[in-house]
Amino acid sequence: MPAPRVHAVRVPFYYSAPPPSADMGADGAMETPAAAPALITYALLEVISFGDRFFWMHVSESPASGQMPRLGSCSVSVGSTLCSTDHRPSISTTQLLEFEAARLQDVSAGANTTVQSVFAAGLSAKLAHGVTKQFHSPVTVYVNCSIEGDRCPSLLGTDGGSGFDVTYRFGELVYREAFAMVARLLKEGGKDVGVP
């Protein structure tokens, strides 16, 4: 097995709330200008690639000090291409580890379900699907999510699966950066790379 390759990126997450639609003037023009995007946080994404088929990803907020982020909930998704379905990816996702959150969360959505585990499962499934579809190669993607604190519900959504506009924007940013990192590692490994 080849030596693992490591790639990490610290990505700023800016957000500007959309202006309320009730403030439209008679001519349809906005009466209040949109606010400038504000820096919400930095997402820290670390990927370890074991060959071209196994990827381990850790997602956290960039720590203020030099300390390492703790482990969080972990999910794994396995992507395979089924010949009987015109090479459409088939994805299987399993929750591997569930760490108790530092703060109490509403877990009414299911036993041992936190927003971190929902986020990890969704991201691992989406990455496995995207990589399998783009590169026509089966992959296994492990995602460990350790984002917690006051911004956690707005960044990751609620345990019941609902979210806010900021939640969707943050998810888009993390997926886009994560896919780009995996694609870069695959390109280094000799795979044909395209952007989904």
URSUL-V866053 format. One line per field, one symbol per residue. phi: phi as a letter, one per 20 degrees, with the letter a starting at -180 (. if undefined). psi: psi as a letter, one per 30 degrees, with the letter a starting at -180 (. if undefined). burial: 1 if it has 9 or more other C-alpha atoms within 8 Angstrom, else 0. A space follows every 10 residues. Layout:
# URSUL-V866053
phi->???
psi->???
burial->???
This chain:
# URSUL-V866053
phi->.fffdcbcbd dfddbcffff ffefffenef edffffgdfe adeddccddd mdcccdcddb efffdeffff fcfccccddc deffdlmffd dccceeccef ffdfcfdffr fldcffffff ffffffffff ffffdlbfcc cecddcfbof egfffdndff nebcgfffff fffffgffff ffffffffen efdcdf
psi->klkkkkkkkj kkjkkkkkkk ffgklegflk fklkkkkkke lkkjkkkkkj agfkkkkkkl kkkeaglkkl lakklkkkkl kkefhhgkkk kkkkkekjkk lekkljhffl khkleeeeee eeeeeeeeee eeeeghkklk jkkkkgklae feeeefalff flaleeeeee eeeeeeeeee eeeeeeeffg lkklk.
burial->0000000001 0111111010 0011000000 0000000000 1111111111 1111111111 1100000010 0111111111 1100001111 1010100100 0000001000 0011111111 1011111111 1111111111 1111111100 0111111110 0010011111 1011100111 1111111000 001000
